[in-house]
Every structure is written in C-alpha cells, then in structure tokens.
Amino acid sequence: MNQPILTLNDLAFTYRDAGKPALDQITYSHRRGEFTVIVGETGAGKSTLCRCLNGLIPSFIKGRLDGTFEVAGSRQSGHPQVYELARVIGLVFQDFEAQLFSTNVELETAFALENFAVDRDLMRTRVEQALERVGLAGFEQRDPSSLSGGEKQRLAIASVLAGRPALVVMDEPTTDLDPIGKRGVFKLAQVLRNEIEGIILVEHETEHVLSADRILLMHEGRIVCEGPPGEMLSDPLRIERYGVRPLQTTVLLSRLGLETDALTIREAANRIRSAGWRVKESAQANLNGRRKPASADSVIQIEDLVFQYGDAQPAVDGVSLDIKAGEFVALVGQNGCGKTTLAKHLNGLHGPTEGAVRVLGKSTAEWTLRDLGRRVGFVFQNPDHQIFANTVLDEVAFGARNYGLPEETVREKVDAALAVTGLAGRDAEDPFNLTRGERQQLAVASVLATDPEILILDEPTTGLDYHGQVAILNLIRRLNESGRTVVMITHSMWVVAEYADRCVIMSGGRVVRDGDVRSCFSDPELLESLYLEAPEAVRLGYEFGLVVRSVNEIVDCLERPDG
C-alpha cells in the first residue's frame, strides 16, 4: 500500500504562557499526491498546524508540543528541527512579507537552493521555472520591497517552489492576490499535485476549494470534520457557523427551499429552473432603480495625476477622478496596477510627479501633512504596520494627542472609537495580543479617534475569517452612512458588489472603468481582461439574464407561479 507522505498522531501544542492548547489532539494522514484544504475561523489553529509541520514549532516558537508525526516515512518526535524538514516540507507563511529579505527577486528565489548546495546551472533553471509559474518572469532584478502586496505574495510562493519540497504547505496564499491570481494559485496546485508528494493549503474562499481532494474544518484547535468538497460545502449553515463564507450557490438554494448539494453555478441554476422558479418581468427595472443618489459636493479632485518611483515606468499614469461627499468607492484592479500608490496621494504620503490632487477644496501641496492626516484617515493593508503602542488605549489616543487635543476630549474620542469598533473595555490590553481581526478593528479605531471626514482603507478584510470580514465591513458601512466618504482598495469582488456604491477599475496605472457598481459588473469580459472576476452571486445572476449584487437580489427577482 502507498505510504502516506505525512501522518500526525495526537499532535497537540500549547504556546508558552497560554491558558489552553492551540492544537488539541490532531490526528491526520496525508496521502501521496493529495490536495487538502484547511478552513476554519480565525484562531482555529490553522497557522499553528502549518508551523508545526516544518519545525518552526517548537524550534523557534516556544511552547509544549506533544504527539508524533511521520514525514516521508521518518518518525519525528520531541523537537524536529527546521533544517531536517526543509527539504521535505516547504511553507509559505501567512505573513508572506516576513519570509522576504533578499535584495532582488532572483536572489530571494534562489536562497533555499543555495542552502541546499544545488548546482549553479540547475539553480538558475529552477529559479526561472518558479518565477514563470507564479507570473514573475522578468522581475528578477526588482527589489522585493518595491513589489505590490500581491507580487510579494507570489514571490514567497516562488521561493518555496524553487526548493522542490515533497510537500508544499501554503498558509492563506491567495489573501492579497487579484481574482485571476487566486484562480491561478489553485490551478498551480492542480499541476503540482502531479509533480510533488502533496499540497496542504489554508484558505477562506470556499469557491476556490472545489478542486481539492479533501477539506479539513478546524475549530478551537481540533479537526471537527473532514471530507470531500461536495460533502463539506453542501451545508451552508454549518460552514458559516465555523467562520467560513459558504458557497453562494448553496445559500441561494437554501433560501429557495431546495436541496443544497448543487455546488457549481450551472448546476444550481439548472436546479432552480427545474423547480419552476422564473424571473419576474419587473426584475431588472427594479434593480436598475436601486442606485444611491450622489452628492453634488466634491471632496477629492484628481487631475491628470502621474507618479513615478525613481526612473521606473509611471505607477500612476494620467488619472483623473472626482469623488463626491459621502460616496463609498471601491478601487480595484490587478496586483501592481497602482491602486495603493494612487490612494497614498489622498493623504499626502505621496506627492504628484505631474498633475494635481485637491482634497476638501485645497491642493495637497497646500495642506500640512499633519492637518491633512486629521481629515483623511488611512488604514494600512497590514494593521501591524501602524500599531506600535503598549496598550489599546495609547494606540487609539495617539493621533488625537498628537493634534494637541485636551485629554478629556481625547478620552471621549477614544471611548467613542472603541465602542463603534467593538473594542470597548479593552483599553489596557496589549495590541499585539489581539487577533488579526481585532488588530484590524484597532487600526480603524485609531484613525476614527481623529474624526476624519474621509476614510481610506487598503484591503481591510485581508486575513480575516468570514465573521471578521462582515464585522469590519458593516462597521465601514455604518461610518459611510453617518456621512464619511469611504475609498476602499480590495481584491474581494463580493465585497465590492455588496458594500460599495461606485467602482473604479485600474490597469497599468490608469483608470479604465469608473461607474456605479452594477454597471461595472455588466461587462464580465472586460473584468476578465483586467484580471478581475465577477463574484459568485453576480455570476449566478448572469444565468438568469440579470446583473445582481447579492443573493438577496436574486431571491427578490425570482418567482414560482405554481408555488
């Protein structure tokens, strides 16, 4: 019988000084050539399990490790070392930036091969192949720090693939990738399953995992259930209960009272039609009437903006935009298209190479950075890049204190910001003891305490489970409804569909489409050409000749005359 590449027996781990185990009696066997996906809420133990597999736990991350595991037939117990496992198990970190340190892309990709003393010619071939696989061919001499978040993520994947490990473990490798890039990672996994011994991948987006052989659902350090995708994903209530966004096909079928085992869009649409459901005559007209009226007052005016990093090609190339007060604008596009660079002009972090940016009636050159920062709050893609204080209170109070507000006023603003972000009563806690989702909320709270009129958020849902995503998005929606203008960069197209009013699509540093969200989803071929993809609910609508934004809208558009 073919021996498993990995076998875990009662694996348990408790972080130093922690009150309960992060992993609790994990027993699992990975068959050779298998593609397994791990899902579960934030804090379920997914990343901890990944770190155990390549020896980071307990070699570098201390705590109590119990149980045994076998890798490639070799029994490991006690304290397996990273160097003993590195040739067999490669890990792409959830915090992918933490594993990038070389001065150019080529050297980063070659690092593991140099440590393995691979022949120079073979090393060059493997580096070329790995970069080609992830779409970074031609980037060899780029400084990794100059890459976009998604490009850095692909580089981290390439650096692991180049080492040709028997088992590749990827901890949320698609979090910062554009929709087509996400699809590419799963296509790559399908190819790799025929070339290496196995793949284990942590993921939040259920639609992408249909190609897996097996899904493990984790909760509180345990594997609570496992099975093939058809079995695991056909119960939307169970999967959502554990912090995972369910397939929208199953949500729609459930709402219509139908069996939920049709997982693909075509299968679900056929089942709905077979059950007698049809589109109401007034459906599309009613949808077209659901448009939020725009204010006449402009708060941001961008005119022929050009920005270059050094002698490189312009990262932003001739962009003009007019953003109205109270709008909720989604800024989308392929990795590296200039979204974050453009956004950093709105609060003075960048100044135009050419053109002009006006905020609240004044050129950004006329504002002091201090005054502009008070009116335009910027929440970074990674909340850890803007968190530094020792307590939650001091973190949130920093901006308000920096503006010289009286301490009584500071406290009022801090209390209000913590209340609205769900962190009330946690003033004395260490920010870095919070979960990733809570740190994201803290970053928002620290910006809100300065009471900005405009809020810029760069990928606010990155790294969050479904419950965390909904919590932060509902918070942003409430802030927008209270009058704040919101500009949000995101790769999650379902977020665009369900929350934004206006969609600005960028490509190659330029704006190629700008309109209300429904109109932007009316051209799926254009989206595909721009490395974007309509989300699942929108594509379900296409099956019925509708341009919808959510499952709720599909339900509103359907009727069953004999029902």
Number of C-alpha atoms within 10 A of each C-alpha: 3 6 12 18 21 22 21 20 15 15 21 23 26 20 18 12 9 9 8 13 19 21 26 20 17 19 16 15 14 21 17 20 20 21 24 25 29 23 29 28 24 24 16 21 22 28 18 21 20 23 21 22 23 26 20 20 23 21 15 11 14 14 16 16 19 18 17 18 24 17 20 18 12 11 13 16 13 12 16 19 16 19 13 11 18 21 17 18 25 26 26 25 20 19 16 21 15 9 17 19 14 15 13 17 28 25 19 23 29 25 18 21 24 14 10 13 9 15 10 12 8 11 20 17 11 22 26 20 16 25 24 14 17 20 15 19 15 12 17 17 11 13 16 24 15 12 16 19 21 22 21 23 26 25 29 27 26 28 28 25 26 23 26 20 19 21 30 26 25 24 25 25 24 26 24 26 24 24 24 18 21 20 17 17 19 20 13 13 21 17 11 18 17 12 12 17 23 25 25 22 25 23 22 24 19 17 19 16 23 18 16 19 15 22 25 22 22 24 22 19 23 21 22 13 11 16 14 16 21 16 12 19 27 21 18 22 15 13 20 18 14 21 22 26 25 22 24 23 26 24 21 23 22 17 13 17 11 16 14 22 19 19 19 16 20 14 12 23 21 12 17 20 13 10 15 13 19 15 18 14 11 9 17 15 9 13 18 12 8 9 12 11 9 13 12 9 12 16 20 21 19 20 16 15 22 21 24 15 12 7 6 8 12 17 20 27 22 17 19 16 15 14 22 18 21 22 24 25 25 27 27 27 27 22 25 20 21 24 28 24 19 25 20 15 20 26 26 21 14 14 19 18 14 15 16 19 25 20 24 17 11 14 15 22 15 10 15 11 13 13 11 20 20 21 18 24 24 27 25 18 20 20 20 14 10 16 19 14 15 13 18 28 23 18 22 29 25 18 22 23 17 10 13 9 13 10 12 9 12 21 18 12 21 27 20 16 25 24 13 16 22 16 18 15 12 14 17 11 13 16 24 16 10 15 13 21 22 20 21 26 25 27 26 28 28 29 26 28 25 26 19 18 20 27 25 25 22 22 20 25 26 22 22 23 25 21 18 22 19 15 18 21 17 14 17 22 16 13 19 21 14 10 13 20 24 28 25 27 23 24 28 22 20 18 19 26 23 17 19 22 20 25 24 21 22 24 21 19 23 22 22 14 16 17 14 17 22 22 14 20 25 16 12 16 12 15 19 13 12 21 16 22 23 24 21 20 25 26 21 26 21 18 14 16 11 19 25 27 26 22 21 14 18 21 16 13 22 18 15 14 9 7 7
